[in-house]
Amino acid sequence: MNDVQLAEDIRAALDEATAGLKVPAGAAARARTRSQRRRVGRGLLALVPAAGVVAGVAIAAHSGTAPARGATASPAPSIAVQTDAKVTRQVEAVLATAGNYIIATRATSGPGQVTTTYLDPVTGTTRSVISGAGGQLRRPDDNRPALWPA
């Protein structure tokens, strides 16, 4: 059976299945109206976030302009510098209240060598993966390359 015969068989089967069906009056107009409503709804769903982005950009652009006449410019607030360790502690403290997450950290442990450590805070389980030169994964307990690429 070729494609033309298959198409003809399907067309004949559809004609037989729909032989006694009648379409109610105005069905096409109702379908067209519903389609237009859906398009308008989708347009509004796209318009609301776009308007929010435009408003955010306008506010950001306005806040960077010079102060109005009569207003005095205040000195810029000082920026508090935080160390990586402090930020990490804060993030881990927040995440300690949540469940179902894994902390992954990467560190360079030698030339061309990166150690990735995975920590499950709920169970306290850790796993380290060392990737060496050429992207080869190695076991953390020895220096032999593994059989799979990174």
VMD Tcl script that builds the backbone (N, CA, C; Angstrom):
set m [mol new atoms 450]
animate dup $m
set s [atomselect $m all]
$s set {name element resname resid chain x y z} {
  {N N MET 1 A 0.857 -1.180 0.000}
  {CA C MET 1 A 0.000 0.000 0.000}
  {C C MET 1 A 0.895 1.233 0.000}
  {N N ASN 2 A 0.640 2.143 -0.917}
  {CA C ASN 2 A 1.448 3.365 -0.975}
  {C C ASN 2 A 0.720 4.502 -0.255}
  {N N ASP 3 A 1.330 5.670 -0.244}
  {CA C ASP 3 A 0.777 6.819 0.478}
  {C C ASP 3 A -0.567 7.273 -0.083}
  {N N VAL 4 A -0.718 7.239 -1.400}
  {CA C VAL 4 A -1.963 7.694 -2.022}
  {C C VAL 4 A -3.113 6.772 -1.629}
  {N N GLN 5 A -2.880 5.474 -1.661}
  {CA C GLN 5 A -3.925 4.522 -1.270}
  {C C GLN 5 A -4.288 4.679 0.199}
  {N N LEU 6 A -3.281 4.883 1.051}
  {CA C LEU 6 A -3.537 5.075 2.486}
  {C C LEU 6 A -4.387 6.321 2.713}
  {N N ALA 7 A -4.061 7.420 2.035}
  {CA C ALA 7 A -4.835 8.657 2.174}
  {C C ALA 7 A -6.271 8.457 1.704}
  {N N GLU 8 A -6.457 7.731 0.608}
  {CA C GLU 8 A -7.805 7.475 0.113}
  {C C GLU 8 A -8.598 6.608 1.086}
  {N N ASP 9 A -7.950 5.599 1.690}
  {CA C ASP 9 A -8.630 4.757 2.683}
  {C C ASP 9 A -9.040 5.564 3.905}
  {N N ILE 10 A -8.168 6.440 4.356}
  {CA C ILE 10 A -8.490 7.273 5.523}
  {C C ILE 10 A -9.631 8.223 5.186}
  {N N ARG 11 A -9.592 8.830 3.995}
  {CA C ARG 11 A -10.660 9.748 3.583}
  {C C ARG 11 A -11.995 9.012 3.524}
  {N N ALA 12 A -12.004 7.808 2.992}
  {CA C ALA 12 A -13.242 7.025 2.892}
  {C C ALA 12 A -13.760 6.666 4.279}
  {N N ALA 13 A -12.868 6.291 5.181}
  {CA C ALA 13 A -13.282 5.951 6.548}
  {C C ALA 13 A -13.862 7.165 7.260}
  {N N LEU 14 A -13.257 8.334 7.068}
  {CA C LEU 14 A -13.792 9.555 7.678}
  {C C LEU 14 A -15.149 9.917 7.093}
  {N N ASP 15 A -15.321 9.762 5.790}
  {CA C ASP 15 A -16.609 10.045 5.159}
  {C C ASP 15 A -17.699 9.133 5.715}
  {N N GLU 16 A -17.376 7.849 5.905}
  {CA C GLU 16 A -18.349 6.917 6.475}
  {C C GLU 16 A -18.683 7.276 7.913}
  {N N ALA 17 A -17.676 7.650 8.707}
  {CA C ALA 17 A -17.895 7.952 10.121}
  {C C ALA 17 A -18.704 9.224 10.317}
  {N N THR 18 A -18.608 10.170 9.399}
  {CA C THR 18 A -19.290 11.455 9.551}
  {C C THR 18 A -20.479 11.602 8.609}
  {N N ALA 19 A -20.987 10.512 8.074}
  {CA C ALA 19 A -22.049 10.573 7.066}
  {C C ALA 19 A -23.318 11.229 7.584}
  {N N GLY 20 A -23.768 10.945 8.788}
  {CA C GLY 20 A -25.041 11.483 9.265}
  {C C GLY 20 A -24.921 12.730 10.108}
  {N N LEU 21 A -23.739 13.283 10.263}
  {CA C LEU 21 A -23.554 14.445 11.132}
  {C C LEU 21 A -23.967 15.723 10.438}
  {N N LYS 22 A -24.604 16.605 11.209}
  {CA C LYS 22 A -24.981 17.925 10.695}
  {C C LYS 22 A -24.406 18.975 11.635}
  {N N VAL 23 A -23.879 20.033 11.082}
  {CA C VAL 23 A -23.288 21.113 11.855}
  {C C VAL 23 A -24.382 22.100 12.221}
  {N N PRO 24 A -24.494 22.481 13.504}
  {CA C PRO 24 A -25.515 23.452 13.894}
  {C C PRO 24 A -25.279 24.804 13.218}
  {N N ALA 25 A -26.355 25.521 13.027}
  {CA C ALA 25 A -26.251 26.832 12.391}
  {C C ALA 25 A -25.442 27.774 13.274}
  {N N GLY 26 A -24.555 28.525 12.680}
  {CA C GLY 26 A -23.759 29.505 13.420}
  {C C GLY 26 A -22.540 28.917 14.110}
  {N N ALA 27 A -22.227 27.638 13.890}
  {CA C ALA 27 A -21.079 27.022 14.560}
  {C C ALA 27 A -19.779 27.682 14.127}
  {N N ALA 28 A -19.649 27.997 12.864}
  {CA C ALA 28 A -18.427 28.627 12.380}
  {C C ALA 28 A -18.247 30.014 12.985}
  {N N ALA 29 A -19.339 30.771 13.115}
  {CA C ALA 29 A -19.255 32.113 13.696}
  {C C ALA 29 A -18.864 32.033 15.168}
  {N N ARG 30 A -19.432 31.057 15.905}
  {CA C ARG 30 A -19.075 30.895 17.318}
  {C C ARG 30 A -17.610 30.485 17.470}
  {N N ALA 31 A -17.151 29.605 16.606}
  {CA C ALA 31 A -15.752 29.176 16.662}
  {C C ALA 31 A -14.821 30.350 16.362}
  {N N ARG 32 A -15.185 31.179 15.399}
  {CA C ARG 32 A -14.380 32.354 15.064}
  {C C ARG 32 A -14.341 33.326 16.235}
  {N N THR 33 A -15.482 33.545 16.905}
  {CA C THR 33 A -15.551 34.456 18.054}
  {C C THR 33 A -14.696 33.932 19.197}
  {N N ARG 34 A -14.768 32.641 19.480}
  {CA C ARG 34 A -13.945 32.051 20.550}
  {C C ARG 34 A -12.461 32.196 20.237}
  {N N SER 35 A -12.113 31.996 18.984}
  {CA C SER 35 A -10.717 32.129 18.578}
  {C C SER 35 A -10.226 33.555 18.780}
  {N N GLN 36 A -11.067 34.532 18.431}
  {CA C GLN 36 A -10.682 35.928 18.619}
  {C C GLN 36 A -10.520 36.245 20.098}
  {N N ARG 37 A -11.407 35.721 20.951}
  {CA C ARG 37 A -11.294 35.944 22.399}
  {C C ARG 37 A -9.996 35.352 22.939}
  {N N ARG 38 A -9.655 34.143 22.465}
  {CA C ARG 38 A -8.407 33.524 22.918}
  {C C ARG 38 A -7.205 34.358 22.494}
  {N N ARG 39 A -7.212 34.858 21.254}
  {CA C ARG 39 A -6.109 35.690 20.785}
  {C C ARG 39 A -5.989 36.968 21.604}
  {N N VAL 40 A -7.123 37.582 21.926}
  {CA C VAL 40 A -7.102 38.804 22.741}
  {C C VAL 40 A -6.573 38.475 24.131}
  {N N GLY 41 A -7.021 37.355 24.695}
  {CA C GLY 41 A -6.539 36.949 26.018}
  {C C GLY 41 A -5.043 36.712 26.029}
  {N N ARG 42 A -4.538 36.020 24.998}
  {CA C ARG 42 A -3.089 35.783 24.914}
  {C C ARG 42 A -2.345 37.103 24.753}
  {N N GLY 43 A -2.916 38.008 23.979}
  {CA C GLY 43 A -2.275 39.313 23.802}
  {C C GLY 43 A -2.195 40.078 25.112}
  {N N LEU 44 A -3.262 40.021 25.914}
  {CA C LEU 44 A -3.244 40.693 27.215}
  {C C LEU 44 A -2.240 40.036 28.150}
  {N N LEU 45 A -2.147 38.703 28.100}
  {CA C LEU 45 A -1.168 38.014 28.938}
  {C C LEU 45 A 0.256 38.404 28.563}
  {N N ALA 46 A 0.494 38.674 27.306}
  {CA C ALA 46 A 1.825 39.114 26.881}
  {C C ALA 46 A 2.017 40.593 27.172}
  {N N LEU 47 A 0.949 41.380 27.150}
  {CA C LEU 47 A 1.043 42.821 27.337}
  {C C LEU 47 A 1.346 43.186 28.784}
  {N N VAL 48 A 0.758 42.482 29.734}
  {CA C VAL 48 A 0.941 42.833 31.148}
  {C C VAL 48 A 2.403 42.711 31.564}
  {N N PRO 49 A 3.103 41.586 31.317}
  {CA C PRO 49 A 4.520 41.543 31.683}
  {C C PRO 49 A 5.365 42.557 30.907}
  {N N ALA 50 A 5.023 42.783 29.641}
  {CA C ALA 50 A 5.776 43.748 28.847}
  {C C ALA 50 A 5.619 45.151 29.439}
  {N N ALA 51 A 4.411 45.489 29.876}
  {CA C ALA 51 A 4.192 46.792 30.499}
  {C C ALA 51 A 4.985 46.901 31.796}
  {N N GLY 52 A 5.071 45.807 32.535}
  {CA C GLY 52 A 5.861 45.803 33.767}
  {C C GLY 52 A 7.336 46.036 33.484}
  {N N VAL 53 A 7.844 45.418 32.440}
  {CA C VAL 53 A 9.255 45.610 32.065}
  {C C VAL 53 A 9.486 47.057 31.649}
  {N N VAL 54 A 8.591 47.597 30.850}
  {CA C VAL 54 A 8.731 48.991 30.412}
  {C C VAL 54 A 8.690 49.930 31.616}
  {N N ALA 55 A 7.776 49.682 32.557}
  {CA C ALA 55 A 7.693 50.526 33.754}
  {C C ALA 55 A 8.970 50.413 34.577}
  {N N GLY 56 A 9.506 49.196 34.713}
  {CA C GLY 56 A 10.734 49.013 35.472}
  {C C GLY 56 A 11.907 49.730 34.838}
  {N N VAL 57 A 12.012 49.662 33.513}
  {CA C VAL 57 A 13.091 50.361 32.811}
  {C C VAL 57 A 12.925 51.866 32.966}
  {N N ALA 58 A 11.685 52.344 32.883}
  {CA C ALA 58 A 11.443 53.786 33.016}
  {C C ALA 58 A 11.812 54.257 34.417}
  {N N ILE 59 A 11.477 53.471 35.425}
  {CA C ILE 59 A 11.816 53.851 36.807}
  {C C ILE 59 A 13.324 53.832 36.995}
  {N N ALA 60 A 13.974 52.804 36.461}
  {CA C ALA 60 A 15.433 52.719 36.596}
  {C C ALA 60 A 16.109 53.879 35.869}
  {N N ALA 61 A 15.610 54.224 34.690}
  {CA C ALA 61 A 16.193 55.332 33.934}
  {C C ALA 61 A 15.948 56.659 34.638}
  {N N HIS 62 A 14.776 56.807 35.221}
  {CA C HIS 62 A 14.438 58.053 35.904}
  {C C HIS 62 A 15.256 58.221 37.182}
  {N N SER 63 A 15.501 57.124 37.882}
  {CA C SER 63 A 16.232 57.235 39.143}
  {C C SER 63 A 17.693 57.578 38.913}
  {N N GLY 64 A 18.192 57.350 37.698}
  {CA C GLY 64 A 19.584 57.672 37.408}
  {C C GLY 64 A 19.776 59.094 36.899}
  {N N THR 65 A 18.720 59.895 36.801}
  {CA C THR 65 A 18.846 61.255 36.280}
  {C C THR 65 A 19.218 62.210 37.402}
  {N N ALA 66 A 19.556 63.416 37.031}
  {CA C ALA 66 A 19.939 64.445 37.999}
  {C C ALA 66 A 18.719 64.851 38.823}
  {N N PRO 67 A 18.944 65.279 40.067}
  {CA C PRO 67 A 17.804 65.685 40.894}
  {C C PRO 67 A 17.125 66.934 40.333}
  {N N ALA 68 A 15.848 67.076 40.644}
  {CA C ALA 68 A 15.075 68.216 40.166}
  {C C ALA 68 A 15.584 69.498 40.804}
  {N N ARG 69 A 15.189 70.673 40.223}
  {CA C ARG 69 A 15.607 71.954 40.774}
  {C C ARG 69 A 15.120 72.095 42.205}
  {N N GLY 70 A 15.968 72.651 43.011}
  {CA C GLY 70 A 15.596 72.879 44.403}
  {C C GLY 70 A 15.897 71.676 45.280}
  {N N ALA 71 A 16.068 70.523 44.700}
  {CA C ALA 71 A 16.368 69.348 45.505}
  {C C ALA 71 A 17.871 69.266 45.711}
  {N N THR 72 A 18.257 68.819 46.880}
  {CA C THR 72 A 19.680 68.670 47.152}
  {C C THR 72 A 20.053 67.212 46.969}
  {N N ALA 73 A 21.190 67.015 46.391}
  {CA C ALA 73 A 21.656 65.657 46.166}
  {C C ALA 73 A 22.250 65.114 47.453}
  {N N SER 74 A 21.789 63.967 47.871}
  {CA C SER 74 A 22.341 63.349 49.076}
  {C C SER 74 A 23.500 62.454 48.675}
  {N N PRO 75 A 24.443 62.258 49.564}
  {CA C PRO 75 A 25.568 61.389 49.212}
  {C C PRO 75 A 25.078 59.962 49.001}
  {N N ALA 76 A 25.764 59.266 48.125}
  {CA C ALA 76 A 25.387 57.884 47.832}
  {C C ALA 76 A 25.617 57.027 49.076}
  {N N PRO 77 A 24.713 56.090 49.328}
  {CA C PRO 77 A 24.902 55.243 50.501}
  {C C PRO 77 A 26.125 54.351 50.303}
  {N N SER 78 A 26.792 54.062 51.410}
  {CA C SER 78 A 27.976 53.208 51.312}
  {C C SER 78 A 27.532 51.768 51.073}
  {N N ILE 79 A 28.337 51.060 50.321}
  {CA C ILE 79 A 28.023 49.679 49.982}
  {C C ILE 79 A 28.762 48.781 50.957}
  {N N ALA 80 A 28.021 47.906 51.622}
  {CA C ALA 80 A 28.637 46.988 52.567}
  {C C ALA 80 A 29.261 45.832 51.797}
  {N N VAL 81 A 30.533 45.601 52.022}
  {CA C VAL 81 A 31.242 44.520 51.357}
  {C C VAL 81 A 31.098 43.268 52.217}
  {N N GLN 82 A 30.693 42.177 51.573}
  {CA C GLN 82 A 30.527 40.912 52.290}
  {C C GLN 82 A 31.447 39.874 51.680}
  {N N THR 83 A 32.016 39.051 52.516}
  {CA C THR 83 A 32.913 38.009 52.029}
  {C C THR 83 A 32.103 36.853 51.467}
  {N N ASP 84 A 32.765 36.027 50.656}
  {CA C ASP 84 A 32.105 34.847 50.102}
  {C C ASP 84 A 31.626 33.923 51.211}
  {N N ALA 85 A 32.432 33.787 52.243}
  {CA C ALA 85 A 32.070 32.891 53.346}
  {C C ALA 85 A 30.796 33.365 54.040}
  {N N LYS 86 A 30.662 34.675 54.227}
  {CA C LYS 86 A 29.459 35.201 54.889}
  {C C LYS 86 A 28.230 34.965 54.026}
  {N N VAL 87 A 28.350 35.221 52.722}
  {CA C VAL 87 A 27.224 35.001 51.814}
  {C C VAL 87 A 26.863 33.520 51.785}
  {N N THR 88 A 27.869 32.654 51.744}
  {CA C THR 88 A 27.616 31.213 51.747}
  {C C THR 88 A 26.895 30.789 53.015}
  {N N ARG 89 A 27.338 31.304 54.169}
  {CA C ARG 89 A 26.661 30.972 55.440}
  {C C ARG 89 A 25.211 31.440 55.420}
  {N N GLN 90 A 24.961 32.644 54.890}
  {CA C GLN 90 A 23.597 33.160 54.845}
  {C C GLN 90 A 22.717 32.300 53.940}
  {N N VAL 91 A 23.244 31.927 52.777}
  {CA C VAL 91 A 22.473 31.094 51.851}
  {C C VAL 91 A 22.203 29.730 52.458}
  {N N GLU 92 A 23.217 29.126 53.087}
  {CA C GLU 92 A 23.021 27.812 53.705}
  {C C GLU 92 A 22.032 27.890 54.858}
  {N N ALA 93 A 22.038 29.002 55.615}
  {CA C ALA 93 A 21.084 29.159 56.713}
  {C C ALA 93 A 19.657 29.232 56.186}
  {N N VAL 94 A 19.458 29.940 55.074}
  {CA C VAL 94 A 18.122 30.032 54.488}
  {C C VAL 94 A 17.708 28.684 53.921}
  {N N LEU 95 A 18.633 28.018 53.223}
  {CA C LEU 95 A 18.309 26.735 52.609}
  {C C LEU 95 A 18.109 25.632 53.641}
  {N N ALA 96 A 18.640 25.809 54.848}
  {CA C ALA 96 A 18.476 24.783 55.887}
  {C C ALA 96 A 17.010 24.615 56.269}
  {N N THR 97 A 16.200 25.643 56.039}
  {CA C THR 97 A 14.782 25.543 56.363}
  {C C THR 97 A 13.989 24.877 55.245}
  {N N ALA 98 A 14.596 24.730 54.069}
  {CA C ALA 98 A 13.917 24.113 52.929}
  {C C ALA 98 A 14.353 22.663 52.819}
  {N N GLY 99 A 13.641 21.888 52.029}
  {CA C GLY 99 A 14.006 20.498 51.817}
  {C C GLY 99 A 14.209 20.226 50.342}
  {N N ASN 100 A 14.705 19.045 50.044}
  {CA C ASN 100 A 14.858 18.561 48.672}
  {C C ASN 100 A 15.777 19.432 47.821}
  {N N TYR 101 A 16.985 19.644 48.278}
  {CA C TYR 101 A 17.946 20.367 47.474}
  {C C TYR 101 A 19.333 19.790 47.740}
  {N N ILE 102 A 20.244 20.018 46.828}
  {CA C ILE 102 A 21.624 19.571 46.915}
  {C C ILE 102 A 22.507 20.793 46.714}
  {N N ILE 103 A 23.545 20.938 47.535}
  {CA C ILE 103 A 24.497 22.034 47.377}
  {C C ILE 103 A 25.685 21.496 46.591}
  {N N ALA 104 A 26.012 22.152 45.497}
  {CA C ALA 104 A 27.157 21.761 44.678}
  {C C ALA 104 A 28.177 22.878 44.727}
  {N N THR 105 A 29.423 22.539 45.081}
  {CA C THR 105 A 30.502 23.523 45.101}
  {C C THR 105 A 31.625 23.024 44.217}
  {N N ARG 106 A 32.290 23.964 43.545}
  {CA C ARG 106 A 33.409 23.614 42.665}
  {C C ARG 106 A 34.643 24.350 43.151}
  {N N ALA 107 A 35.758 23.663 43.114}
  {CA C ALA 107 A 37.026 24.266 43.511}
  {C C ALA 107 A 38.122 23.728 42.610}
  {N N THR 108 A 39.086 24.588 42.292}
  {CA C THR 108 A 40.241 24.155 41.514}
  {C C THR 108 A 41.224 23.526 42.488}
  {N N SER 109 A 41.517 22.249 42.260}
  {CA C SER 109 A 42.371 21.533 43.203}
  {C C SER 109 A 43.756 21.276 42.643}
  {N N GLY 110 A 44.065 21.757 41.494}
  {CA C GLY 110 A 45.384 21.583 40.904}
  {C C GLY 110 A 45.361 22.071 39.474}
  {N N PRO 111 A 46.490 22.010 38.794}
  {CA C PRO 111 A 46.503 22.472 37.403}
  {C C PRO 111 A 45.628 21.578 36.526}
  {N N GLY 112 A 44.610 22.172 35.927}
  {CA C GLY 112 A 43.706 21.427 35.057}
  {C C GLY 112 A 42.792 20.488 35.810}
  {N N GLN 113 A 42.645 20.680 37.091}
  {CA C GLN 113 A 41.866 19.753 37.912}
  {C C GLN 113 A 40.801 20.524 38.687}
  {N N VAL 114 A 39.533 20.102 38.571}
  {CA C VAL 114 A 38.427 20.752 39.281}
  {C C VAL 114 A 37.719 19.701 40.124}
  {N N THR 115 A 37.513 20.020 41.402}
  {CA C THR 115 A 36.791 19.122 42.307}
  {C C THR 115 A 35.399 19.688 42.515}
  {N N THR 116 A 34.376 18.887 42.220}
  {CA C THR 116 A 32.986 19.266 42.461}
  {C C THR 116 A 32.481 18.429 43.629}
  {N N THR 117 A 31.986 19.096 44.675}
  {CA C THR 117 A 31.485 18.407 45.863}
  {C C THR 117 A 29.987 18.635 45.953}
  {N N TYR 118 A 29.244 17.556 46.142}
  {CA C TYR 118 A 27.792 17.606 46.296}
  {C C TYR 118 A 27.453 17.288 47.740}
  {N N LEU 119 A 26.602 18.104 48.373}
  {CA C LEU 119 A 26.215 17.917 49.769}
  {C C LEU 119 A 24.702 17.853 49.859}
  {N N ASP 120 A 24.200 16.811 50.513}
  {CA C ASP 120 A 22.774 16.705 50.823}
  {C C ASP 120 A 22.621 17.055 52.291}
  {N N PRO 121 A 22.155 18.282 52.619}
  {CA C PRO 121 A 22.084 18.706 54.010}
  {C C PRO 121 A 21.110 17.879 54.853}
  {N N VAL 122 A 20.105 17.302 54.226}
  {CA C VAL 122 A 19.119 16.531 54.985}
  {C C VAL 122 A 19.758 15.259 55.536}
  {N N THR 123 A 20.499 14.549 54.700}
  {CA C THR 123 A 21.116 13.289 55.136}
  {C C THR 123 A 22.557 13.464 55.568}
  {N N GLY 124 A 23.175 14.603 55.237}
  {CA C GLY 124 A 24.575 14.820 55.566}
  {C C GLY 124 A 25.526 14.097 54.634}
  {N N THR 125 A 25.027 13.567 53.529}
  {CA C THR 125 A 25.830 12.817 52.586}
  {C C THR 125 A 26.582 13.763 51.664}
  {N N THR 126 A 27.870 13.476 51.431}
  {CA C THR 126 A 28.653 14.257 50.487}
  {C C THR 126 A 29.258 13.326 49.451}
  {N N ARG 127 A 29.517 13.877 48.276}
  {CA C ARG 127 A 30.171 13.129 47.198}
  {C C ARG 127 A 31.040 14.098 46.437}
  {N N SER 128 A 32.265 13.683 46.155}
  {CA C SER 128 A 33.197 14.521 45.410}
  {C C SER 128 A 33.515 13.871 44.080}
  {N N VAL 129 A 33.585 14.710 43.048}
  {CA C VAL 129 A 33.968 14.254 41.715}
  {C C VAL 129 A 35.106 15.147 41.256}
  {N N ILE 130 A 36.206 14.509 40.843}
  {CA C ILE 130 A 37.366 15.255 40.379}
  {C C ILE 130 A 37.455 15.089 38.875}
  {N N SER 131 A 37.511 16.218 38.147}
  {CA C SER 131 A 37.700 16.148 36.707}
  {C C SER 131 A 39.097 16.654 36.413}
  {N N GLY 132 A 39.808 15.900 35.608}
  {CA C GLY 132 A 41.189 16.242 35.307}
  {C C GLY 132 A 41.334 16.826 33.928}
  {N N ALA 133 A 42.558 16.762 33.430}
  {CA C ALA 133 A 42.856 17.309 32.119}
  {C C ALA 133 A 42.069 16.571 31.052}
  {N N GLY 134 A 41.593 17.284 30.077}
  {CA C GLY 134 A 40.836 16.688 28.986}
  {C C GLY 134 A 39.417 16.340 29.375}
  {N N GLY 135 A 38.949 16.800 30.532}
  {CA C GLY 135 A 37.577 16.541 30.952}
  {C C GLY 135 A 37.340 15.145 31.478}
  {N N GLN 136 A 38.402 14.361 31.741}
  {CA C GLN 136 A 38.241 13.009 32.264}
  {C C GLN 136 A 37.893 13.065 33.745}
  {N N LEU 137 A 36.877 12.292 34.136}
  {CA C LEU 137 A 36.507 12.203 35.542}
  {C C LEU 137 A 37.417 11.210 36.228}
  {N N ARG 138 A 37.796 11.521 37.467}
  {CA C ARG 138 A 38.629 10.612 38.226}
  {C C ARG 138 A 38.003 10.367 39.580}
  {N N ARG 139 A 38.325 9.245 40.151}
  {CA C ARG 139 A 37.855 8.947 41.492}
  {C C ARG 139 A 38.615 9.818 42.473}
  {N N PRO 140 A 37.940 10.298 43.547}
  {CA C PRO 140 A 38.647 11.153 44.495}
  {C C PRO 140 A 39.705 10.394 45.296}
  {N N ASP 141 A 39.608 9.052 45.384}
  {CA C ASP 141 A 40.537 8.303 46.217}
  {C C ASP 141 A 41.799 7.869 45.487}
  {N N ASP 142 A 41.865 8.046 44.168}
  {CA C ASP 142 A 43.087 7.703 43.446}
  {C C ASP 142 A 43.266 8.631 42.262}
  {N N ASN 143 A 44.382 8.495 41.591}
  {CA C ASN 143 A 44.684 9.394 40.484}
  {C C ASN 143 A 44.468 8.751 39.120}
  {N N ARG 144 A 43.848 7.556 39.082}
  {CA C ARG 144 A 43.613 6.909 37.795}
  {C C ARG 144 A 42.391 7.558 37.125}
  {N N PRO 145 A 42.471 7.809 35.813}
  {CA C PRO 145 A 41.289 8.358 35.133}
  {C C PRO 145 A 40.193 7.302 35.036}
  {N N ALA 146 A 38.969 7.752 35.112}
  {CA C ALA 146 A 37.836 6.855 35.004}
  {C C ALA 146 A 37.590 6.537 33.534}
  {N N LEU 147 A 36.632 5.675 33.266}
  {CA C LEU 147 A 36.367 5.235 31.904}
  {C C LEU 147 A 35.397 6.139 31.165}
  {N N TRP 148 A 34.820 7.117 31.810}
  {CA C TRP 148 A 33.811 7.952 31.158}
  {C C TRP 148 A 34.300 9.401 31.104}
  {N N PRO 149 A 33.893 10.158 30.059}
  {CA C PRO 149 A 34.262 11.577 29.977}
  {C C PRO 149 A 33.362 12.415 30.857}
  {N N ALA 150 A 33.792 13.644 31.118}
  {CA C ALA 150 A 33.006 14.547 31.970}
  {C C ALA 150 A 31.775 15.009 31.255}
}
mol reanalyze $m
mol bondsrecalc $m
mol representation Tube
mol addrep $m
